[in-house]
Amino acid sequence: MRIALLSDVHANIDALRAVLADLDRRQVDVRVCLGDSVGYGPEPRECLDLLLESCATVLAGNHDLAASGRLGYARFSSIARDAVEFARQRLTPALRSRLGELPDEENLGDLLLVHASPTRPRDYAYVRDTAAALEQFDSHPFRIAFYGHTHMPVVFRDDGEQVTLSLQPSVKLLPAGRYLCNVGSIGQPRDQDPRACYAIHDSTAQTIAFHRVEYDVDAASSRIRDAGLPEQLATRLLVGV
């Protein structure tokens, strides 16, 4: 089975449409979204509608829960708060309610799906390095877990002795290892590559592959400005930070 793992669309409809078109060409079996469908970008309603229609599973991210009213803004920057409030105003009551009902985690066969971390999904910790990954491996018995939240694609492997990381575009899954994979961000990458990023897990080939998709970043950036959202949200799209 080939599973497409999307995350952190952040209301960027241009990037989402480009990725879905790319997935149509790759003929995956299942599409899942690991959360943060809204926030930062100007099209929260359009993106959420499309994700709910296209994906078998859509998880709740911290921006989603804030937009639904289920999570406070205490840990959000002023820019993030402005964007979440923008999303709240543009989502219908029904969509806000749907956001608030999304699950924090799901199991898909032997895969664990979360937004931020397997151990404490509602803490929204940032798993960026091997030390943080080791804590996740030590605290949860998953074999393979996928997450988003940091917007930076990476695969961590625990071989029982040490945790290593890979930034390669494709990783072969070895029988002896455990894996924790960040699938990157569709709508707001932060690894200095402005292209949309997602991952495909192939259970037959036992691989995880990252895919980069070009889209009209200038148009997406302009729409952020036109919506009156903070300028930083428009400029960061252009450089992927």
The 8 nearest C-alpha neighbors of each residue, nearest first, counted from 0:
[[1, 202, 201, 28, 2, 203, 27, 200],
 [0, 2, 201, 27, 28, 200, 202, 199],
 [1, 3, 29, 200, 199, 30, 28, 27],
 [2, 4, 199, 30, 198, 29, 31, 27],
 [5, 3, 198, 31, 32, 199, 197, 30],
 [6, 4, 32, 197, 31, 33, 3, 182],
 [5, 7, 33, 32, 184, 34, 147, 8],
 [8, 6, 35, 184, 9, 36, 185, 34],
 [7, 9, 186, 185, 36, 10, 6, 11],
 [10, 8, 37, 36, 38, 7, 186, 40],
 [9, 11, 40, 43, 37, 42, 46, 8],
 [12, 10, 186, 40, 9, 13, 14, 8],
 [11, 13, 15, 14, 46, 10, 16, 42],
 [14, 12, 16, 15, 11, 219, 17, 214],
 [13, 15, 17, 12, 16, 11, 186, 214],
 [16, 14, 12, 18, 17, 13, 19, 11],
 [15, 17, 19, 13, 18, 14, 12, 20],
 [18, 16, 14, 20, 15, 19, 214, 21],
 [19, 17, 21, 15, 20, 16, 22, 14],
 [18, 20, 22, 16, 21, 17, 15, 23],
 [21, 19, 23, 17, 18, 22, 16, 24],
 [22, 20, 18, 19, 24, 23, 17, 25],
 [21, 23, 25, 19, 24, 20, 18, 26],
 [22, 24, 20, 21, 26, 25, 19, 27],
 [25, 23, 22, 21, 26, 20, 27, 19],
 [24, 26, 22, 23, 27, 21, 20, 1],
 [27, 25, 23, 24, 22, 28, 1, 21],
 [26, 28, 1, 25, 29, 2, 3, 22],
 [27, 29, 1, 2, 0, 26, 30, 3],
 [30, 28, 2, 27, 3, 55, 31, 1],
 [31, 29, 3, 54, 2, 55, 4, 32],
 [30, 32, 56, 54, 4, 55, 57, 5],
 [31, 33, 5, 57, 6, 34, 4, 56],
 [34, 32, 6, 58, 114, 113, 57, 5],
 [33, 35, 60, 58, 59, 36, 6, 114],
 [36, 34, 60, 7, 37, 63, 62, 9],
 [35, 37, 9, 8, 34, 7, 10, 47],
 [38, 36, 9, 10, 43, 35, 63, 62],
 [37, 39, 9, 83, 82, 40, 62, 10],
 [38, 40, 82, 9, 232, 79, 10, 37],
 [41, 39, 10, 11, 9, 38, 42, 223],
 [40, 42, 223, 10, 43, 226, 222, 11],
 [43, 41, 10, 45, 44, 40, 46, 12],
 [44, 42, 10, 37, 46, 45, 86, 47],
 [43, 45, 47, 90, 46, 42, 48, 89],
 [44, 46, 48, 42, 47, 43, 49, 12],
 [47, 45, 49, 43, 48, 10, 44, 12],
 [46, 48, 50, 44, 49, 45, 43, 36],
 [49, 47, 45, 51, 46, 50, 44, 52],
 [50, 48, 52, 46, 47, 51, 53, 45],
 [49, 51, 53, 47, 52, 48, 54, 46],
 [52, 50, 48, 49, 53, 54, 47, 57],
 [51, 53, 49, 50, 54, 48, 55, 47],
 [54, 52, 50, 51, 49, 55, 30, 19],
 [55, 53, 30, 31, 56, 50, 51, 52],
 [54, 56, 31, 30, 29, 53, 57, 51],
 [57, 55, 31, 54, 32, 58, 30, 51],
 [58, 56, 32, 31, 33, 34, 54, 51],
 [59, 57, 34, 33, 102, 101, 103, 32],
 [60, 58, 34, 101, 103, 102, 63, 64],
 [61, 59, 34, 35, 63, 62, 114, 64],
 [60, 62, 64, 63, 65, 35, 59, 123],
 [63, 61, 65, 35, 60, 64, 38, 66],
 [64, 62, 60, 66, 61, 35, 65, 59],
 [63, 65, 67, 69, 61, 70, 66, 62],
 [66, 64, 70, 62, 68, 67, 63, 69],
 [65, 67, 87, 63, 64, 83, 68, 62],
 [66, 68, 95, 64, 99, 65, 69, 98],
 [67, 69, 65, 66, 70, 64, 71, 99],
 [70, 68, 64, 67, 65, 99, 71, 66],
 [71, 69, 65, 64, 68, 72, 61, 67],
 [70, 72, 73, 65, 69, 68, 74, 64],
 [71, 73, 75, 74, 80, 70, 65, 76],
 [74, 72, 75, 71, 76, 70, 80, 77],
 [73, 75, 72, 76, 71, 80, 79, 77],
 [76, 74, 72, 73, 79, 80, 77, 78],
 [77, 75, 79, 78, 80, 74, 72, 73],
 [76, 78, 80, 79, 81, 75, 82, 72],
 [79, 77, 81, 76, 80, 82, 229, 75],
 [78, 80, 82, 76, 81, 77, 75, 83],
 [81, 79, 77, 83, 78, 82, 75, 84],
 [82, 80, 78, 84, 79, 83, 85, 77],
 [81, 83, 39, 85, 79, 38, 84, 80],
 [84, 82, 86, 38, 80, 85, 66, 81],
 [83, 85, 87, 81, 86, 82, 80, 88],
 [84, 86, 82, 83, 88, 87, 81, 89],
 [87, 85, 83, 89, 84, 88, 43, 90],
 [88, 86, 84, 66, 90, 89, 85, 83],
 [87, 89, 85, 86, 90, 84, 91, 83],
 [90, 88, 86, 87, 91, 85, 44, 43],
 [91, 89, 87, 44, 88, 94, 86, 95],
 [90, 92, 94, 93, 95, 89, 44, 88],
 [93, 91, 95, 94, 96, 90, 97, 67],
 [92, 94, 96, 91, 95, 97, 90, 98],
 [95, 93, 97, 91, 96, 92, 90, 98],
 [96, 94, 67, 92, 98, 97, 93, 90],
 [95, 97, 93, 99, 94, 98, 92, 67],
 [98, 96, 94, 100, 99, 95, 93, 101],
 [99, 97, 95, 96, 100, 101, 67, 63],
 [98, 100, 96, 67, 97, 64, 101, 69],
 [99, 101, 97, 98, 102, 96, 59, 64],
 [100, 102, 59, 98, 58, 99, 97, 103],
 [103, 101, 58, 104, 59, 100, 105, 57],
 [104, 102, 59, 58, 113, 120, 101, 114],
 [105, 103, 113, 112, 102, 58, 106, 114],
 [106, 104, 112, 111, 107, 113, 102, 103],
 [105, 107, 111, 110, 112, 108, 109, 104],
 [108, 106, 110, 109, 105, 111, 112, 56],
 [107, 109, 110, 106, 111, 105, 202, 143],
 [108, 110, 107, 111, 106, 143, 142, 141],
 [111, 109, 107, 143, 108, 144, 106, 112],
 [110, 112, 144, 106, 105, 145, 143, 107],
 [111, 113, 145, 105, 104, 144, 106, 146],
 [114, 112, 104, 146, 115, 33, 117, 116],
 [113, 115, 146, 33, 147, 34, 60, 148],
 [114, 116, 123, 148, 146, 147, 120, 113],
 [115, 117, 120, 118, 119, 113, 114, 124],
 [118, 116, 120, 119, 113, 135, 139, 115],
 [117, 119, 116, 135, 139, 138, 120, 134],
 [118, 120, 122, 121, 117, 116, 123, 124],
 [119, 121, 116, 122, 115, 117, 123, 118],
 [122, 120, 123, 119, 103, 115, 61, 124],
 [121, 123, 119, 124, 120, 115, 116, 118],
 [124, 122, 115, 121, 120, 125, 116, 61],
 [123, 125, 122, 115, 126, 116, 119, 120],
 [124, 126, 127, 149, 123, 115, 148, 116],
 [127, 125, 131, 132, 128, 124, 116, 149],
 [126, 128, 125, 131, 149, 129, 132, 151],
 [129, 127, 131, 130, 126, 132, 164, 155],
 [128, 130, 132, 131, 133, 162, 163, 164],
 [131, 129, 133, 132, 128, 134, 162, 127],
 [130, 132, 126, 134, 133, 129, 128, 127],
 [131, 133, 129, 135, 134, 130, 126, 128],
 [134, 132, 136, 130, 135, 131, 129, 137],
 [135, 133, 137, 131, 132, 136, 138, 130],
 [134, 136, 132, 138, 133, 137, 118, 139],
 [135, 137, 133, 134, 138, 139, 132, 140],
 [138, 136, 134, 135, 139, 133, 140, 132],
 [139, 137, 135, 136, 134, 118, 140, 117],
 [138, 140, 136, 141, 118, 137, 135, 117],
 [141, 139, 142, 136, 138, 137, 135, 177],
 [142, 140, 143, 139, 144, 111, 177, 136],
 [141, 143, 177, 178, 140, 144, 109, 110],
 [144, 142, 178, 110, 141, 179, 177, 111],
 [145, 143, 111, 179, 110, 112, 180, 178],
 [146, 144, 180, 112, 181, 179, 111, 113],
 [145, 147, 181, 114, 113, 115, 180, 112],
 [146, 148, 181, 114, 6, 115, 182, 149],
 [147, 149, 115, 150, 114, 7, 146, 125],
 [148, 150, 151, 147, 125, 127, 126, 183],
 [151, 149, 183, 184, 188, 189, 148, 147],
 [150, 152, 183, 149, 190, 189, 153, 181],
 [153, 151, 183, 181, 182, 150, 166, 154],
 [152, 154, 166, 181, 180, 165, 151, 155],
 [153, 155, 180, 165, 164, 179, 181, 156],
 [156, 154, 164, 179, 163, 178, 180, 165],
 [157, 155, 178, 163, 162, 177, 176, 158],
 [156, 158, 162, 177, 159, 176, 161, 178],
 [159, 157, 176, 160, 161, 156, 175, 177],
 [160, 158, 157, 161, 176, 162, 177, 175],
 [159, 161, 158, 157, 162, 163, 176, 156],
 [162, 160, 157, 158, 159, 163, 156, 133],
 [161, 163, 157, 156, 129, 133, 155, 158],
 [164, 162, 156, 155, 129, 161, 157, 165],
 [165, 163, 155, 154, 156, 153, 166, 129],
 [164, 166, 154, 167, 153, 155, 163, 170],
 [165, 167, 153, 168, 154, 164, 152, 169],
 [166, 168, 169, 165, 170, 153, 209, 154],
 [169, 167, 209, 208, 166, 170, 210, 207],
 [170, 168, 208, 167, 207, 209, 171, 206],
 [169, 171, 207, 206, 172, 208, 167, 168],
 [172, 170, 206, 205, 173, 207, 169, 204],
 [171, 173, 205, 206, 170, 174, 176, 207],
 [172, 174, 175, 176, 171, 205, 177, 206],
 [175, 173, 176, 172, 177, 205, 171, 158],
 [176, 174, 173, 158, 177, 159, 172, 157],
 [177, 175, 158, 173, 157, 174, 156, 178],
 [176, 178, 142, 157, 156, 143, 158, 175],
 [179, 177, 156, 143, 155, 142, 144, 180],
 [178, 180, 144, 155, 154, 143, 145, 156],
 [181, 179, 154, 145, 153, 182, 155, 144],
 [180, 182, 146, 152, 147, 153, 183, 145],
 [181, 183, 152, 198, 197, 147, 180, 146],
 [184, 182, 152, 150, 151, 196, 181, 197],
 [185, 183, 150, 7, 188, 196, 6, 187],
 [184, 186, 195, 8, 196, 7, 187, 14],
 [185, 187, 8, 11, 9, 184, 14, 7],
 [186, 188, 184, 185, 236, 189, 239, 9],
 [189, 187, 184, 239, 150, 193, 190, 240],
 [190, 188, 240, 239, 150, 191, 151, 187],
 [189, 191, 192, 151, 188, 239, 240, 150],
 [192, 190, 239, 240, 189, 238, 193, 188],
 [191, 193, 239, 190, 194, 238, 188, 189],
 [194, 192, 239, 238, 188, 237, 236, 191],
 [195, 193, 213, 212, 192, 211, 196, 214],
 [194, 196, 185, 212, 211, 14, 186, 184],
 [197, 195, 211, 185, 184, 183, 210, 194],
 [196, 198, 5, 182, 210, 209, 183, 4],
 [199, 197, 209, 4, 182, 208, 3, 210],
 [198, 200, 3, 208, 2, 207, 4, 201],
 [199, 201, 207, 2, 1, 206, 202, 3],
 [202, 200, 1, 206, 205, 204, 203, 0],
 [201, 203, 205, 0, 204, 200, 1, 206],
 [204, 202, 205, 201, 0, 1, 206, 200],
 [203, 205, 201, 206, 202, 171, 172, 200],
 [206, 204, 202, 172, 203, 201, 171, 207],
 [207, 205, 171, 201, 172, 204, 170, 200],
 [206, 208, 200, 170, 169, 199, 201, 198],
 [207, 209, 169, 199, 198, 168, 206, 170],
 [210, 208, 198, 168, 197, 169, 199, 211],
 [209, 211, 197, 196, 198, 208, 212, 168],
 [212, 210, 196, 195, 194, 213, 209, 197],
 [213, 211, 195, 194, 18, 196, 214, 210],
 [212, 214, 194, 195, 211, 215, 17, 14],
 [215, 213, 216, 14, 17, 212, 13, 194],
 [214, 216, 218, 217, 219, 13, 213, 14],
 [215, 217, 219, 218, 214, 220, 237, 236],
 [218, 216, 220, 219, 215, 221, 237, 236],
 [219, 217, 221, 220, 216, 215, 222, 13],
 [220, 218, 216, 222, 221, 217, 13, 215],
 [219, 221, 233, 217, 223, 218, 222, 216],
 [222, 220, 218, 224, 223, 219, 217, 225],
 [223, 221, 225, 219, 224, 220, 226, 218],
 [222, 224, 226, 220, 221, 225, 41, 233],
 [223, 225, 221, 227, 222, 226, 228, 233],
 [226, 224, 222, 227, 223, 221, 228, 41],
 [227, 225, 223, 224, 228, 222, 41, 221],
 [226, 228, 224, 225, 229, 223, 230, 222],
 [227, 229, 226, 223, 224, 230, 82, 232],
 [230, 228, 231, 232, 78, 227, 224, 233],
 [231, 229, 233, 232, 224, 234, 228, 223],
 [232, 230, 234, 233, 229, 235, 78, 228],
 [231, 233, 230, 235, 229, 234, 39, 236],
 [234, 232, 220, 230, 231, 223, 235, 236],
 [233, 235, 231, 236, 237, 232, 230, 220],
 [236, 234, 237, 240, 238, 232, 233, 239],
 [237, 235, 239, 234, 238, 233, 193, 187],
 [236, 238, 235, 234, 239, 193, 216, 217],
 [239, 237, 193, 236, 235, 191, 240, 192],
 [238, 240, 193, 191, 189, 192, 188, 236],
 [239, 189, 235, 191, 238, 190, 188, 236]]
